[in-house]
Amino acid sequence: MSKKINSSYKTISEVLKILNTNNHTHKKIELHTIRFWEKQFKQLTPTRVNNRRYYDNKNIDTLLKIQFLLKNQGMTINGVIKTLDNDNLNIDLNEKKNINASNIKIKLNKINKLIKNLK
């Protein structure tokens, strides 16, 4: 890869650092997790040169969305696949705390309704 192209691409180790920097859970993402996600999600298409992976910004953004949906939102792999397949997907990773807080409020309301029904 030329230096100009290479500067816009990140290695898997560099991507791992980005994912772990944006990780708000205590469990760190491992290299094998990224490789596994590549097999699961057709949206991840790193460029390969001499059997090394290089990720562009689109792939990094997709990885951040996958990480957020799996780790922060508690979605299943199949749920994330369906979400990523949706052309209208617009997850603002800067607003993820608000999204997470909204989900918690919804779950708490459901729990409160269940408790009331049990009484």
C-alpha positions in Angstrom: 0.0 0.0 0.0 1.2 3.5 -0.7 1.9 5.8 2.2 -1.0 8.0 1.2 -3.5 5.2 1.2 -1.8 3.5 4.2 -2.4 6.6 6.4 -6.2 6.4 5.9 -6.2 2.7 6.9 -5.7 1.2 10.3 -4.2 -2.2 11.2 -6.2 -4.6 13.4 -4.1 -3.6 16.4 -4.8 0.1 15.8 -8.6 -0.7 15.5 -8.4 -2.7 18.7 -7.1 0.4 20.5 -9.9 2.5 19.1 -12.5 0.0 20.2 -11.1 -0.3 23.7 -10.9 3.5 24.0 -14.6 3.7 23.2 -15.5 0.7 25.3 -17.5 1.8 28.4 -17.8 -1.7 29.8 -15.0 -3.2 31.9 -14.4 -6.1 29.6 -11.8 -5.3 26.9 -12.3 -6.4 23.2 -9.7 -8.9 22.0 -8.2 -9.4 18.5 -9.9 -12.7 18.1 -13.3 -10.9 18.7 -12.7 -8.6 15.7 -11.8 -11.6 13.5 -14.9 -13.4 14.7 -17.1 -10.3 13.9 -15.6 -10.3 10.4 -17.0 -13.8 9.9 -20.4 -12.9 11.3 -21.0 -9.5 9.7 -20.9 -9.1 5.9 -20.6 -5.3 6.4 -17.1 -5.7 7.6 -14.8 -5.8 4.6 -11.2 -5.0 5.6 -8.7 -4.7 2.8 -6.1 -7.5 2.8 -2.6 -7.0 1.7 -0.1 -9.9 2.2 -2.7 -11.5 4.5 -2.8 -8.4 6.8 -6.0 -6.6 7.5 -6.4 -2.9 6.9 -9.6 -1.1 8.0 -10.9 2.1 6.5 -13.1 4.6 8.4 -16.3 2.9 7.2 -15.2 -0.4 8.7 -14.1 1.2 11.9 -17.5 2.9 12.2 -19.2 -0.4 11.6 -17.1 -2.1 14.3 -18.0 0.7 16.7 -21.7 0.1 16.0 -21.4 -3.6 16.4 -19.5 -3.2 19.7 -22.1 -0.7 20.9 -25.1 -2.9 19.9 -23.6 -6.1 21.3 -21.9 -4.8 24.5 -23.9 -1.8 25.5 -27.4 -2.6 24.2 -27.2 -6.3 24.9 -28.3 -7.3 21.4 -27.7 -10.8 20.0 -25.5 -11.3 16.9 -28.6 -12.0 14.8 -30.2 -8.8 16.2 -27.2 -6.8 15.2 -27.1 -8.4 11.7 -30.8 -7.4 11.2 -30.0 -3.9 12.5 -27.0 -3.5 10.2 -29.0 -4.8 7.2 -31.5 -2.0 7.8 -30.6 0.8 5.3 -32.0 3.4 7.6 -29.5 2.5 10.4 -28.4 5.7 12.0 -26.8 5.1 15.4 -25.2 8.2 16.8 -22.4 6.8 18.9 -22.0 10.2 20.6 -25.5 9.8 21.9 -25.1 6.2 23.1 -25.4 7.2 26.8 -28.9 8.7 26.1 -29.9 5.6 24.1 -28.8 3.3 26.9 -30.6 5.4 29.5 -33.8 5.3 27.4 -33.6 1.5 27.2 -33.1 1.3 31.0 -36.1 3.4 31.6 -38.2 1.3 29.3 -37.0 -1.9 31.0 -37.7 -0.4 34.5 -41.3 0.5 33.4 -41.8 -3.0 32.2 -40.5 -4.5 35.5 -42.8 -2.1 37.5 -45.8 -3.2 35.5 -44.9 -6.9 36.1 -44.6 -6.2 39.8 -48.0 -4.5 39.9 -49.6 -7.4 38.0 -48.1 -9.8 40.5 -49.6 -7.9 43.5 
